[in-house]
Amino acid sequence: MPEPTPEKPTPDEPAHDPEMLQLAAKVFDLARHGDTDTLAAYVDAGVPVNLTNDKGDSLLMLAAYHGHPDVVRSLLERGADPNRTNDRGQTPLAGAVFKGEEEIVRILVAHGADPAAGAPSAIETATVFDRKDLMELFQGR
């Protein structure tokens, strides 16, 4: 849920349109919950495919982390950056490895996700969880 908007923006902070904040919250929820068609329609209508929330999580990050391969594929097909890190330096690929989402890992790698990107990287995450199968996938990239 977005934080309340101040009545008067300070010089350091731009004014936020409550309707835009509500729309952003909605599209992030669509990514989290796996509503591929509705999210794709919003992106096709002009919502930035690499939109991020207040933690730097992109739509792709949320879809990957929450296990929605169709959303991940749809966002990538619309130009989502598979290597975009959030504010903590995490990538969608590392998030998918952490959650054990093998299908999403394969989709991300096929669309150019870099297993060495981020901190911890997908390689480091796979090592911690002893995912030799994913390490082989990353090496065969």
ROBA-265533 format. One record per atom (N, C-alpha, C): x, y, z. Coordinates in steps of 0.001 Angstrom, whole numbers, padded with zeros to 6 digits, always signed. Each point is the difference from the previous one (the first is absolute). Layout:
<nodes>
XYZ ...
</nodes>
This chain:
<nodes>
+000840-001176+000000 -000840+001176+000000 +000888+001243+000000 -000276+000961-000888 +000838+001191-000052 -000174+000858+001241 +001059+000728+000328 -000071+000894+001149 -000874+001183-000344 -000618+000618+001019 -000835+001172-000266 +000821+001110-000639 -000628+000733-000873 +000659+001104-000683 -000122+001260+000849 +001098+000740+000175 -000108+001240+000759 -000899+000993-000730 -000691+000853+000765 -000885+000977-000625 +000777+000975-000866 +001148+000450+000492 +000844+000909-000769 +001360-000662-000190 +000397-000196-001256 +001318-000604-000208 +001109+000958+000430 +001054-000567+000532 +001171+000799+000335 +000790+000216-001278 +000962+000923-000002 +000785+000209-001227 +000737-001260-000449 +000309-000902+000941 +000720-001233-000339 -000911-001095-000525 -001296+000147+000225 -000917-001079-000336 -001074+000495-000962 -000175-000693-001138 -001013+000433-000955 -001402-000337+000501 -000976+000704-000528 -001391-000308+000319 -000346-001346-000642 -000799-000798+000677 -000413-001302-000527 -001500+000028-000234 -000386-000406-001163 -001408-000086-000344 -000563-001259+000660 -000994+000150+000876 -000557-001182+000686 -000506-001071-000968 -000536+000417-001144 -000480-000982-000979 +001157-000793-000598 +001130+000668-000226 +001175-000700-000531 +000561-000975+001032 +000020+000404+001259 +000473-000900+001057 -000912-001220+000111 -001298+000222-000138 -000954-001110+000060 +000207-000947-001185 +000224+000554-001183 +000260-000824-001185 +001287-000797+000175 +001046+000654+000512 +001268-000702+000214 -000192-001157+000977 -000716+000243+001089 -000257-001068+000975 -000738-001159-000664 -000934+000319-000869 -000773-001035-000687 +000887-000848-000905 +000879+000642-000788 +000823-000792-000916 +001021-000848+000763 +000498+000504+001126 +000912-000826+000811 -000744-001217+000539 -001251+000186+000410 -000804-001138+000471 -000259-001001-001125 -000222+000489-001213 -000209-000899-001137 +001236-000860-000229 +001179+000578+000130 +001244-000763-000167 +000146-001021+001119 -000287+000408+001238 +000111-000904+001155 -000958-001182-000088 -001195+000267-000526 -001046-001027-000009 -000108-000761-001320 +000791+000389-000996 +000068-000786-001230 -001098+000253-001011 -000553+001199-000051 -001050+000316-000970 +000653+000476-001301 +000413-000972-000798 +000773+000267-001209 -000722+000923-000974 -001229-000337-000351 -000706+000749-001043 -000254+001450+000404 -000443+000219+001226 -000297+001366+000440 +001280+000824+000095 +001057-000593+000553 +001269+000718+000108 +000547+000338-001384 -000065-000956-000914 +000474+000246-001372 -000794+001136-000644 -001297+000046+000240 -000831+001073-000563 +000434+001356+000548 +000305+000069+001282 +000468+001262+000581 +001338+000419-000604 +000914-000949-000144 +001302+000325-000589 -000190+000430-001460 -000828-000717-000719 -000257+000353-001399 -000647+001391-000123 -000731+000417+001042 -000668+001306+000000 +000907+001126+000478 +001236-000346+000434 +000929+001059+000358 +000635-000055+001374 -000404-000949+000850 +000687-000140+001282 +001423-000470-000299 +001015+000662+000547 +001385-000404-000288 +000267-001453+000408 +000556-000774-000899 +000251-001417+000262 +001034-000181+001118 +000870+000997+000205 +001007-000078+001058 -000357+000851+001216 -001284+000252+000193 -000477+000749+001158 +000474-000679+001281 +000452+000800+000971 +000446-000554+001284 -000784+000614+001146 -000094-000758+001085 -000681+000493+001194 +000991+000728+000904 -000429+000330+001197 +000823+000781+000925 +001231-000757+000495 +000088-001292-000264 +001170-000801+000381 +000870-000319-001209 -000391+000547-001148 +000752-000260-001220 -000369-001307-000680 -001025-000691+000515 -000433-001251-000620 -000778+000306-001272 +000440-000589-001106 -000702+000177-001275 -001174-000963-000079 -000848+000230-000983 -001106-000928-000250 +000552-001400-000246 +001105-000070-000754 +000628-001289-000294 +000499-000669+001279 +000626+000759+000879 +000477-000548+001273 -001155-000600+000790 -001098+000716+000106 -001142-000485+000777 -000595-001257-000620 -000134-000013-001318 -000548-001178-000678 +000921-001202+000156 +001306+000209-000124 +000962-001097+000131 +000003-000543+001425 +000056+000878+000958 +000080-000400+001412 -001255-000740+000449 -001150+000403-000548 -001271-000610+000411 -000416-001172-000895 +000886-000403-000927 -000218-001247-000734 -001013+000047-001120 +000047+001028-000834 -000957+000128-001104 +000723+000012-001349 +000295-001185-000531 +000774-000072-001244 -000659+000697-001187 -001326-000054-000113 -000659+000646-001137 +000154+001517+000069 -000069+000553+001202 +000196+001445+000157 +001448+000349-000325 +000934-000794+000499 +001418+000236-000267 +000247+000020-001508 -000495-000993-000684 +000186-000101-001460 -000632+001211-000702 -001206+000360+000399 -000710+001120-000607 +000760+001318+000187 +000511+000235+001203 +000749+001233+000264 +001305+000029-000801 +000686-001136-000063 +001245-000069-000774 -000260+000253-001486 -001094-000548-000510 -000363+000210-001398 -000312+001469-000283 -000361+000746+001036 -000323+001420-000137 +001189+000897+000364 +001173-000620+000180 +001210+000779+000197 +000466+000190+001426 -000533-000753+000951 +000461+000124+001383 +001479-000366+000090 +000720+000708+000849 +001434-000211+000185 +000210-001161+000976 +000524-001145-000465 +000162-001151+000889 +001123+000184+001021 +000831+001029-000162 +001131+000210+000905 -000169+001208+000918 -001164+000591-000006 -000236+001181+000836 -000021-000418+001471 +000841+000652+000789 +000057-000320+001429 -000948+000895+000787 -000423-000521+001156 -000800+000820+000904 +000945+000793+000902 -000546+000700+000967 +000816+000848+000874 +000980-000797+000858 -000216-001295+000129 +000894-000853+000783 +001023-000717-000884 -000007+000315-001302 +000956-000610-000919 -000402-001369-000506 -001258-000389+000208 -000477-001323-000412 -000595+000060-001396 +000195-001071-000769 -000568-000104-001344 -001194-000950+000012 -000859+000096-001033 -001092-000974-000108 +000510-001441-000049 +001143-000222-000668 +000553-001349-000101 +000403-000539+001374 +000688+000798+000787 +000383-000448+001344 -001239-000267+000847 -001030+000834-000154 -001249-000218+000739 -000661-001306-000382 +000000-000310-001295 -000598-001255-000469 +000794-001203+000492 +001326+000113+000022 +000834-001086+000529 -000306-000195+001481 -000054+001085+000752 -000285-000057+001432 -001326-000703+000276 -001009+000296-000818 -001325-000590+000191 -000136-001386-000628 +001033-000475-000708 -000058-001327-000615 -000895-000059-001222 -000152+001124-000692 -000868+000085-001181 +000799-000334-001259 +000224-001303-000218 +000866-000448-001093 -000491+000431-001378 -001298-000075-000249 -000522+000415-001307 +000289+001482-000251 -000183+000807+001019 +000258+001435-000138 +001488+000257-000192 +000839-000746+000700 +001447+000125-000185 +000345-000246-001465 -000543-001059-000559 +000289-000341-001403 -000504+001087-000960 -001171+000544+000263 -000550+001067-000846 +000906+001232+000062 +000386+000389+001203 +000851+001180+000170 +001350-000180-000701 +000616-001155+000168 +001294-000266-000644 -000156+000034-001516 -001084-000570-000512 -000241+000006-001445 -000185+001419-000548 -000404+000924+000877 -000206+001393-000410 +001160+000900+000421 +001152-000588+000278 +001196+000789+000221 +000329+000384+001424 -000674-000590+000980 +000342+000310+001390 +001414-000476+000298 +000768+000842+000665 +001396-000289+000327 +000076-000643+001382 +000395-001276+000080 +000079-000685+001297 +001010+000621+000964 +000949+000776-000516 +001013+000610+000861 -000408+001392+000491 -001112+000526-000496 -000429+001350+000380 -000627+000000+001392 +000112+001150+000651 -000657+000190+001292 +000804-000505+001169 -000535+000276+001170 +000660-000412+001238 -001061-000374+001034 -000143-001242+000343 +000760-001118-000548 -000471-000318-001417 +000897-000501-000796 -000341-000375-001375 -000781-001313+000008 -000550-000328-001157 -000701-001282-000143 +000981-001158+000183 +001238+000187-000443 +001021-001036+000182 +000253-000229+001485 +000183+001087+000747 +000235-000126+001447 -001203-000629+000699 -001196+000396-000415 -001218-000553+000606 -000121-001488-000306 +000264-000397-001230 -000059-001417-000371 +001040-000804+000768 +001160+000585+000234 +001053-000674+000762 -000437-000227+001439 -000572+001014+000620 -000465-000108+001392 -001036-001114+000148 -000888-000120-000990 -001063-001008+000069 +000373-001312-000692 +001278-000139-000377 +000520-001223-000612 -000830-000430-001213 -000327+000986-000866 -000759-000264-001217 +000960-000229-001156 +000588-001197-000016 +000965-000351-001043 -000623+000066-001394 -001289-000360-000082 -000682+000050-001291 -000035+001429-000550 -000221+000965+000860 -000023+001394-000444 +001399+000498-000312 +000983-000458+000777 +001381+000386-000283 +000402-000490-001398 -000411-001210-000362 +000277-000532-001337 -000699+000836-001070 -001233+000412+000284 -000741+000850-000923 +000738+001318-000206 +000489+000591+001078 +000707+001278-000092 +001309-000147-000765 +000678-001131+000183 +001273-000220-000689 -000226-000240-001496 -001130-000591-000347 -000301-000288-001392 -000539+001189-000756 -000135+001086+000662 -000573+001230-000561 +000888+000575-001054 
</nodes>
